[in-house]
Amino acid sequence: MGVHWIHDDGVCELVLACEPCNEIGTTMLADLERFLAELEVDRIAAVIIRSDVRGGFSAGADLRELYRGLLTVEDDARAAQLTDFVDRIHNVMDALDTLPLTTIGVVHGVCFGGGFELALTCDVLIAERSARFCFPELRLGILPGFGGIPRLRRDVSNAIVRDLLLTGRSINAKKAMAAGLVSQMVPTGEGIVAARTMARQATKFDRDALATTKRFMKPLPRAELDEEKRHFIRLAQRPVMREALRKFVESDDLRPYLP
């Protein structure tokens, strides 16, 4: 069914439903851009971002599409194409991050790489017990490129940031809550109930006060985001990245994104 959204009395639910696990490629990017263009922020007090895919919130970037793109264009065109995609995804992530309303992410199962970066744009994260968070990018010879490092550093201690980035291992919902990454941990299947309750509370607030409070307490780390982009674009054009992607694409593992 792809990405779609549902409006209900001041609350909008953005539903990720792209099999196999909400990989973020050009199709999902276009859907997210359309969502932002059509979102009537004056009529909405809260946005819930959730997944309808059984495997999880999102496995991250569409690595198969990225691999095809790196192989089928010349060097100059490859750099331009990669830069355009990264610029677009940063524009989307930044727009979600700074929406003048409350954004609530509901995470179950896999929340890896680019999917983790999408979750980090939310003001509040609710994790079901099945949730696992991971930045496996170093396995591919790159670093997170959708804004993940600056947003993660904004939210949690450097000890957790280094652990996630430099080991590539995943953490479960319990550890994510202990680290302050998520605000609630609920049984599997109950995340949307908690999110809807929270969203309803947001509809009771004065919109100007809500937007002002969010803008004051959650500034966008612009300089760091721009620096991360530059590092990602450079690293992603090296042969080591293409070789790592080749191994991923040719893997027989049904869930090759898992550590």
Salt bridges, closest charged atoms under 4 A:
ASP8 OD2 - ARG200 NH2 2.93
GLU13 OE1 - ARG50 NE 2.80
GLU13 OE2 - ARG196 NE 2.65
ASP31 OD1 - ARG34 NH2 3.58
GLU33 OE1 - ARG88 NH2 2.73
GLU40 OE1 - ARG43 NH1 3.12
ASP52 OD1 - ARG50 NH1 2.85
ASP75 OD1 - ARG78 NH1 2.70
ASP87 OD1 - LYS229 NZ 3.03
ASP94 OD1 - ARG151 NH2 2.82
ASP94 OD2 - ARG222 NH1 3.05
ASP97 OD2 - ARG151 NH1 2.48
ASP97 OD2 - ARG154 NH2 2.94
ASP97 OD1 - LYS218 NZ 3.12
ASP123 OD1 - LYS214 NZ 3.03
ASP123 OD1 - LYS218 NZ 2.68
ASP155 OD1 - ARG154 NE 3.79
ASP163 OD2 - ARG169 NH2 2.61
ASP163 OD2 - LYS175 NZ 3.79
GLU224 OE1 - ARG153 NH1 2.99
ASP226 OD1 - ARG222 NH1 3.73
GLU227 OE2 - HIS231 NE2 3.48
GLU243 OE2 - ARG246 NH2 2.42
GLU250 OE1 - ARG246 NH1 2.70
